[in-house]
Amino acid sequence: GTVIAFAPRYPEFRYGDVVELSGTLEFPEVLTEEDGRTFDYPSYLAAKGISYTMFARDVVGIGEAKGNPIKSTLFDIKKHFQNALAEALPEPQSALLSGLLLGGKQSLGEDWLERFRIAGIVHIVVLSGYNMTIVAEWMVVIFRFLGFFGSLFAGAFGIVLFAIMTGGGATVVRAAIMAILVLVARATGRTAEMGRALLIAAALMVFVEPRILLFDPSFQLSFLASLGLVFVAPALERRIMLWKGRRVLREVIISTLATQIMVLPLLLYQTGMLSLVALPTNIIVLPLIPVAMLAGFVAGLVVLIAPSLWFLVGIIPYILLSYILVVAEYAARIPFAAVSVTLSLCGVALAYLAIAVMLFREAHRA
């Protein structure tokens, strides 16, 4: 079977290198949190085709260039781009941008990740596809001046670019497929037809790898966020009458509410944390995410070509990313910003049943 090995950071190796590991193969164990919740780590790894874990004592390189050349190229691009981001911006701004563009949340450090969890915006730096649908939709809003097909292309291009930059793993590809379906559904207004397409796409993914349905949080959150934008957002648009004249503000509130409604029961089951400041924090932060990603991406490209221009191109993304960090920090400091709420599996089922009933009634009302 396949092994996931935890090894020292140095010496560094590239994808495709052949290495010799010294250590003991172990079966992964179920993880238990302090509040008693458990995480089925063996099944989570099994859904990714991994059977064993190993804490390697020694790692020795014995060969090179044995991997897939396409993957090797993608990972090299990602590595060079991460280095360019580090040159263009200081920490923690470069780490945040790496998380936004490449899903590298680990580089932020546990302290900042905890602040983002409390503030309810950790999804923007988690490579789960949870934020992909929101970012894609906002790229459509930003590039609306290009017309219907131009804005739709901009959103789809952003999704494809994200998938390529992160190495095109199975998790990202699944999220990308669902996000593109959501884009088409929202842009054409044919939510019922595209909703069925979304369900069919998800069913095919589960057919290929059945274990992702129960043991892959990335797939679960991506699917639920997509369902929220396809089915919940139109219902909210009919109900929320505020800010009719301010389309951008109105759409970010509706998109945020729609995705939060759909993912909240599962997040409570998985994390046991309810952020009471998540909605206002998301409303404040999310409109800037696509702009920060675009400015950061351009800065990274420029630094790759002309490293001496790092200061010039890094100013705008530095300001935007600093703003996001400040919002997260102060939101996390608010008393009772997050409370512990543990939802059982039965509670999750009842919550989604209630959402389904409300959507059914809303559809018949419309």
Contacts in CASP RR format, 6 or more apart in sequence:
PFRMAT RR
TARGET T0000
AUTHOR 0000-0000-0000
METHOD contacts of the structure
MODEL  1
GTVIAFAPRYPEFRYGDVVELSGTLEFPEVLTEEDGRTFDYPSYLAAKGI
SYTMFARDVVGIGEAKGNPIKSTLFDIKKHFQNALAEALPEPQSALLSGL
LLGGKQSLGEDWLERFRIAGIVHIVVLSGYNMTIVAEWMVVIFRFLGFFG
SLFAGAFGIVLFAIMTGGGATVVRAAIMAILVLVARATGRTAEMGRALLI
AAALMVFVEPRILLFDPSFQLSFLASLGLVFVAPALERRIMLWKGRRVLR
EVIISTLATQIMVLPLLLYQTGMLSLVALPTNIIVLPLIPVAMLAGFVAG
LVVLIAPSLWFLVGIIPYILLSYILVVAEYAARIPFAAVSVTLSLCGVAL
AYLAIAVMLFREAHRA
1 49 0 8 1.000
1 50 0 8 1.000
1 51 0 8 1.000
1 52 0 8 1.000
2 49 0 8 1.000
2 50 0 8 1.000
2 51 0 8 1.000
2 52 0 8 1.000
3 25 0 8 1.000
3 50 0 8 1.000
3 51 0 8 1.000
3 52 0 8 1.000
3 53 0 8 1.000
3 54 0 8 1.000
4 45 0 8 1.000
4 50 0 8 1.000
4 52 0 8 1.000
4 53 0 8 1.000
4 54 0 8 1.000
5 21 0 8 1.000
5 53 0 8 1.000
5 54 0 8 1.000
5 55 0 8 1.000
5 56 0 8 1.000
5 59 0 8 1.000
6 53 0 8 1.000
6 54 0 8 1.000
6 55 0 8 1.000
6 56 0 8 1.000
7 21 0 8 1.000
7 56 0 8 1.000
7 59 0 8 1.000
8 56 0 8 1.000
8 59 0 8 1.000
11 59 0 8 1.000
13 19 0 8 1.000
13 59 0 8 1.000
13 61 0 8 1.000
14 64 0 8 1.000
14 72 0 8 1.000
14 75 0 8 1.000
14 76 0 8 1.000
15 67 0 8 1.000
15 71 0 8 1.000
15 72 0 8 1.000
15 75 0 8 1.000
16 64 0 8 1.000
16 65 0 8 1.000
16 66 0 8 1.000
16 67 0 8 1.000
16 72 0 8 1.000
17 61 0 8 1.000
17 63 0 8 1.000
17 64 0 8 1.000
17 65 0 8 1.000
17 66 0 8 1.000
18 61 0 8 1.000
18 62 0 8 1.000
18 63 0 8 1.000
18 64 0 8 1.000
18 66 0 8 1.000
19 59 0 8 1.000
19 60 0 8 1.000
19 61 0 8 1.000
19 62 0 8 1.000
19 63 0 8 1.000
20 59 0 8 1.000
20 60 0 8 1.000
20 61 0 8 1.000
20 62 0 8 1.000
21 54 0 8 1.000
21 56 0 8 1.000
21 58 0 8 1.000
21 59 0 8 1.000
22 56 0 8 1.000
22 57 0 8 1.000
22 58 0 8 1.000
22 59 0 8 1.000
23 54 0 8 1.000
23 55 0 8 1.000
23 56 0 8 1.000
23 57 0 8 1.000
23 58 0 8 1.000
24 54 0 8 1.000
24 55 0 8 1.000
25 52 0 8 1.000
25 53 0 8 1.000
25 54 0 8 1.000
26 52 0 8 1.000
26 53 0 8 1.000
26 54 0 8 1.000
27 42 0 8 1.000
27 51 0 8 1.000
27 52 0 8 1.000
27 53 0 8 1.000
28 41 0 8 1.000
28 42 0 8 1.000
28 45 0 8 1.000
28 50 0 8 1.000
28 52 0 8 1.000
28 53 0 8 1.000
29 41 0 8 1.000
29 42 0 8 1.000
30 38 0 8 1.000
30 39 0 8 1.000
30 40 0 8 1.000
30 41 0 8 1.000
30 42 0 8 1.000
31 38 0 8 1.000
31 39 0 8 1.000
31 41 0 8 1.000
32 38 0 8 1.000
32 39 0 8 1.000
33 39 0 8 1.000
35 272 0 8 1.000
35 340 0 8 1.000
35 342 0 8 1.000
37 272 0 8 1.000
37 342 0 8 1.000
40 215 0 8 1.000
43 211 0 8 1.000
43 214 0 8 1.000
43 215 0 8 1.000
44 215 0 8 1.000
44 216 0 8 1.000
44 217 0 8 1.000
45 51 0 8 1.000
45 53 0 8 1.000
46 211 0 8 1.000
46 215 0 8 1.000
47 209 0 8 1.000
47 211 0 8 1.000
47 212 0 8 1.000
47 215 0 8 1.000
47 216 0 8 1.000
48 170 0 8 1.000
48 216 0 8 1.000
65 72 0 8 1.000
71 167 0 8 1.000
74 164 0 8 1.000
74 167 0 8 1.000
74 168 0 8 1.000
75 167 0 8 1.000
77 164 0 8 1.000
77 165 0 8 1.000
78 102 0 8 1.000
78 165 0 8 1.000
78 166 0 8 1.000
78 167 0 8 1.000
80 304 0 8 1.000
81 101 0 8 1.000
81 102 0 8 1.000
81 165 0 8 1.000
81 300 0 8 1.000
81 304 0 8 1.000
82 98 0 8 1.000
82 102 0 8 1.000
84 300 0 8 1.000
84 301 0 8 1.000
84 303 0 8 1.000
84 304 0 8 1.000
84 307 0 8 1.000
85 94 0 8 1.000
85 97 0 8 1.000
85 98 0 8 1.000
85 101 0 8 1.000
85 296 0 8 1.000
85 299 0 8 1.000
85 300 0 8 1.000
85 303 0 8 1.000
86 94 0 8 1.000
87 303 0 8 1.000
87 307 0 8 1.000
87 310 0 8 1.000
88 94 0 8 1.000
88 296 0 8 1.000
88 299 0 8 1.000
88 300 0 8 1.000
88 302 0 8 1.000
88 303 0 8 1.000
88 310 0 8 1.000
88 313 0 8 1.000
88 314 0 8 1.000
88 317 0 8 1.000
89 97 0 8 1.000
89 296 0 8 1.000
89 299 0 8 1.000
89 314 0 8 1.000
89 317 0 8 1.000
89 318 0 8 1.000
89 321 0 8 1.000
90 318 0 8 1.000
92 108 0 8 1.000
92 109 0 8 1.000
92 112 0 8 1.000
92 325 0 8 1.000
93 317 0 8 1.000
93 318 0 8 1.000
93 321 0 8 1.000
93 322 0 8 1.000
93 325 0 8 1.000
95 104 0 8 1.000
95 107 0 8 1.000
95 108 0 8 1.000
95 109 0 8 1.000
95 112 0 8 1.000
96 108 0 8 1.000
96 112 0 8 1.000
96 125 0 8 1.000
96 321 0 8 1.000
96 324 0 8 1.000
96 325 0 8 1.000
97 292 0 8 1.000
97 293 0 8 1.000
97 296 0 8 1.000
97 317 0 8 1.000
97 321 0 8 1.000
98 104 0 8 1.000
98 107 0 8 1.000
99 105 0 8 1.000
99 107 0 8 1.000
99 108 0 8 1.000
99 124 0 8 1.000
99 125 0 8 1.000
99 127 0 8 1.000
100 124 0 8 1.000
100 125 0 8 1.000
100 289 0 8 1.000
100 292 0 8 1.000
100 293 0 8 1.000
101 162 0 8 1.000
101 165 0 8 1.000
101 293 0 8 1.000
101 296 0 8 1.000
101 297 0 8 1.000
102 127 0 8 1.000
102 165 0 8 1.000
102 166 0 8 1.000
103 125 0 8 1.000
103 126 0 8 1.000
103 127 0 8 1.000
103 166 0 8 1.000
104 125 0 8 1.000
104 127 0 8 1.000
105 113 0 8 1.000
105 122 0 8 1.000
105 125 0 8 1.000
105 126 0 8 1.000
105 127 0 8 1.000
108 116 0 8 1.000
108 125 0 8 1.000
112 325 0 8 1.000
112 328 0 8 1.000
113 122 0 8 1.000
113 125 0 8 1.000
114 332 0 8 1.000
115 328 0 8 1.000
115 329 0 8 1.000
115 331 0 8 1.000
115 332 0 8 1.000
116 122 0 8 1.000
116 124 0 8 1.000
116 125 0 8 1.000
116 328 0 8 1.000
116 332 0 8 1.000
117 271 0 8 1.000
117 273 0 8 1.000
117 275 0 8 1.000
117 338 0 8 1.000
118 273 0 8 1.000
118 275 0 8 1.000
118 277 0 8 1.000
118 331 0 8 1.000
118 332 0 8 1.000
118 337 0 8 1.000
118 338 0 8 1.000
119 275 0 8 1.000
119 277 0 8 1.000
119 278 0 8 1.000
119 281 0 8 1.000
119 327 0 8 1.000
119 328 0 8 1.000
119 331 0 8 1.000
119 332 0 8 1.000
119 337 0 8 1.000
120 275 0 8 1.000
120 277 0 8 1.000
120 278 0 8 1.000
120 281 0 8 1.000
120 282 0 8 1.000
120 331 0 8 1.000
120 338 0 8 1.000
121 278 0 8 1.000
121 281 0 8 1.000
121 282 0 8 1.000
121 285 0 8 1.000
121 324 0 8 1.000
121 328 0 8 1.000
123 130 0 8 1.000
123 131 0 8 1.000
123 221 0 8 1.000
124 131 0 8 1.000
124 285 0 8 1.000
124 286 0 8 1.000
124 289 0 8 1.000
127 166 0 8 1.000
127 171 0 8 1.000
127 172 0 8 1.000
127 218 0 8 1.000
128 171 0 8 1.000
128 175 0 8 1.000
128 217 0 8 1.000
128 218 0 8 1.000
128 221 0 8 1.000
128 222 0 8 1.000
129 171 0 8 1.000
129 172 0 8 1.000
129 175 0 8 1.000
129 179 0 8 1.000
129 218 0 8 1.000
129 221 0 8 1.000
129 222 0 8 1.000
129 225 0 8 1.000
130 218 0 8 1.000
130 221 0 8 1.000
130 222 0 8 1.000
130 225 0 8 1.000
130 259 0 8 1.000
130 263 0 8 1.000
131 225 0 8 1.000
131 289 0 8 1.000
132 159 0 8 1.000
132 162 0 8 1.000
132 175 0 8 1.000
132 176 0 8 1.000
132 179 0 8 1.000
132 222 0 8 1.000
132 225 0 8 1.000
133 178 0 8 1.000
133 179 0 8 1.000
133 182 0 8 1.000
133 183 0 8 1.000
133 222 0 8 1.000
133 225 0 8 1.000
133 226 0 8 1.000
133 229 0 8 1.000
133 259 0 8 1.000
134 225 0 8 1.000
134 229 0 8 1.000
134 255 0 8 1.000
134 256 0 8 1.000
134 259 0 8 1.000
134 286 0 8 1.000
134 289 0 8 1.000
135 158 0 8 1.000
135 162 0 8 1.000
135 289 0 8 1.000
135 290 0 8 1.000
135 293 0 8 1.000
136 155 0 8 1.000
136 156 0 8 1.000
136 158 0 8 1.000
136 159 0 8 1.000
136 179 0 8 1.000
136 180 0 8 1.000
136 182 0 8 1.000
136 183 0 8 1.000
137 155 0 8 1.000
137 182 0 8 1.000
137 183 0 8 1.000
137 186 0 8 1.000
137 229 0 8 1.000
137 251 0 8 1.000
137 255 0 8 1.000
138 252 0 8 1.000
138 255 0 8 1.000
138 286 0 8 1.000
138 287 0 8 1.000
138 289 0 8 1.000
138 290 0 8 1.000
139 151 0 8 1.000
139 154 0 8 1.000
139 155 0 8 1.000
139 158 0 8 1.000
139 290 0 8 1.000
140 151 0 8 1.000
140 152 0 8 1.000
140 154 0 8 1.000
140 155 0 8 1.000
140 183 0 8 1.000
140 186 0 8 1.000
140 187 0 8 1.000
141 151 0 8 1.000
141 247 0 8 1.000
141 248 0 8 1.000
141 251 0 8 1.000
142 154 0 8 1.000
142 290 0 8 1.000
142 291 0 8 1.000
143 150 0 8 1.000
143 151 0 8 1.000
143 154 0 8 1.000
143 155 0 8 1.000
144 151 0 8 1.000
145 151 0 8 1.000
146 153 0 8 1.000
146 154 0 8 1.000
148 187 0 8 1.000
151 187 0 8 1.000
152 183 0 8 1.000
152 184 0 8 1.000
152 187 0 8 1.000
155 183 0 8 1.000
156 180 0 8 1.000
156 183 0 8 1.000
159 176 0 8 1.000
159 179 0 8 1.000
159 180 0 8 1.000
159 183 0 8 1.000
160 176 0 8 1.000
161 297 0 8 1.000
162 172 0 8 1.000
162 176 0 8 1.000
163 169 0 8 1.000
163 172 0 8 1.000
163 173 0 8 1.000
163 176 0 8 1.000
166 172 0 8 1.000
170 209 0 8 1.000
171 216 0 8 1.000
171 218 0 8 1.000
171 219 0 8 1.000
174 205 0 8 1.000
174 212 0 8 1.000
174 218 0 8 1.000
174 219 0 8 1.000
174 222 0 8 1.000
175 218 0 8 1.000
175 219 0 8 1.000
175 222 0 8 1.000
177 201 0 8 1.000
177 205 0 8 1.000
178 198 0 8 1.000
178 201 0 8 1.000
178 202 0 8 1.000
178 222 0 8 1.000
178 223 0 8 1.000
178 226 0 8 1.000
179 222 0 8 1.000
179 226 0 8 1.000
181 194 0 8 1.000
181 195 0 8 1.000
181 197 0 8 1.000
181 198 0 8 1.000
181 201 0 8 1.000
181 226 0 8 1.000
181 230 0 8 1.000
182 194 0 8 1.000
182 198 0 8 1.000
182 226 0 8 1.000
182 229 0 8 1.000
182 230 0 8 1.000
184 190 0 8 1.000
184 194 0 8 1.000
185 191 0 8 1.000
185 193 0 8 1.000
185 194 0 8 1.000
185 195 0 8 1.000
185 197 0 8 1.000
185 198 0 8 1.000
185 229 0 8 1.000
185 230 0 8 1.000
186 229 0 8 1.000
186 230 0 8 1.000
186 233 0 8 1.000
188 194 0 8 1.000
189 234 0 8 1.000
191 230 0 8 1.000
191 231 0 8 1.000
191 234 0 8 1.000
194 230 0 8 1.000
195 227 0 8 1.000
195 230 0 8 1.000
195 231 0 8 1.000
198 223 0 8 1.000
198 226 0 8 1.000
198 227 0 8 1.000
198 230 0 8 1.000
202 223 0 8 1.000
205 212 0 8 1.000
205 219 0 8 1.000
206 212 0 8 1.000
206 213 0 8 1.000
212 219 0 8 1.000
213 219 0 8 1.000
213 220 0 8 1.000
217 270 0 8 1.000
220 266 0 8 1.000
221 263 0 8 1.000
221 266 0 8 1.000
221 267 0 8 1.000
224 259 0 8 1.000
224 262 0 8 1.000
224 263 0 8 1.000
224 266 0 8 1.000
225 259 0 8 1.000
225 262 0 8 1.000
225 263 0 8 1.000
227 262 0 8 1.000
228 258 0 8 1.000
228 259 0 8 1.000
228 261 0 8 1.000
228 262 0 8 1.000
229 255 0 8 1.000
229 258 0 8 1.000
229 259 0 8 1.000
231 359 0 8 1.000
232 257 0 8 1.000
232 258 0 8 1.000
232 261 0 8 1.000
232 262 0 8 1.000
232 355 0 8 1.000
232 359 0 8 1.000
233 254 0 8 1.000
233 255 0 8 1.000
233 258 0 8 1.000
235 358 0 8 1.000
235 359 0 8 1.000
235 362 0 8 1.000
235 363 0 8 1.000
235 366 0 8 1.000
236 254 0 8 1.000
236 257 0 8 1.000
236 258 0 8 1.000
237 254 0 8 1.000
238 362 0 8 1.000
238 366 0 8 1.000
240 250 0 8 1.000
240 253 0 8 1.000
240 254 0 8 1.000
240 257 0 8 1.000
242 250 0 8 1.000
242 253 0 8 1.000
243 249 0 8 1.000
243 250 0 8 1.000
243 253 0 8 1.000
244 250 0 8 1.000
248 287 0 8 1.000
249 287 0 8 1.000
252 283 0 8 1.000
252 286 0 8 1.000
252 287 0 8 1.000
253 283 0 8 1.000
255 286 0 8 1.000
256 279 0 8 1.000
256 282 0 8 1.000
256 283 0 8 1.000
256 286 0 8 1.000
257 279 0 8 1.000
260 278 0 8 1.000
260 279 0 8 1.000
260 282 0 8 1.000
261 355 0 8 1.000
262 355 0 8 1.000
264 274 0 8 1.000
264 351 0 8 1.000
265 343 0 8 1.000
265 347 0 8 1.000
265 348 0 8 1.000
265 351 0 8 1.000
265 352 0 8 1.000
266 348 0 8 1.000
267 273 0 8 1.000
268 274 0 8 1.000
268 341 0 8 1.000
268 342 0 8 1.000
268 343 0 8 1.000
268 348 0 8 1.000
269 342 0 8 1.000
269 343 0 8 1.000
269 344 0 8 1.000
269 345 0 8 1.000
269 347 0 8 1.000
269 348 0 8 1.000
272 340 0 8 1.000
272 341 0 8 1.000
272 342 0 8 1.000
272 343 0 8 1.000
273 338 0 8 1.000
273 339 0 8 1.000
273 340 0 8 1.000
273 341 0 8 1.000
274 338 0 8 1.000
274 339 0 8 1.000
274 340 0 8 1.000
274 341 0 8 1.000
275 281 0 8 1.000
275 337 0 8 1.000
275 338 0 8 1.000
276 336 0 8 1.000
276 337 0 8 1.000
276 338 0 8 1.000
276 339 0 8 1.000
277 331 0 8 1.000
277 334 0 8 1.000
277 337 0 8 1.000
277 338 0 8 1.000
280 331 0 8 1.000
281 327 0 8 1.000
281 328 0 8 1.000
281 331 0 8 1.000
284 327 0 8 1.000
285 324 0 8 1.000
285 327 0 8 1.000
285 328 0 8 1.000
288 320 0 8 1.000
288 323 0 8 1.000
288 324 0 8 1.000
289 324 0 8 1.000
291 320 0 8 1.000
292 317 0 8 1.000
292 320 0 8 1.000
292 321 0 8 1.000
292 324 0 8 1.000
295 314 0 8 1.000
295 316 0 8 1.000
295 317 0 8 1.000
295 320 0 8 1.000
296 314 0 8 1.000
296 316 0 8 1.000
296 317 0 8 1.000
298 313 0 8 1.000
299 310 0 8 1.000
299 313 0 8 1.000
299 314 0 8 1.000
299 316 0 8 1.000
299 317 0 8 1.000
300 313 0 8 1.000
302 309 0 8 1.000
302 313 0 8 1.000
303 309 0 8 1.000
303 310 0 8 1.000
303 313 0 8 1.000
331 337 0 8 1.000
332 338 0 8 1.000
343 351 0 8 1.000
END
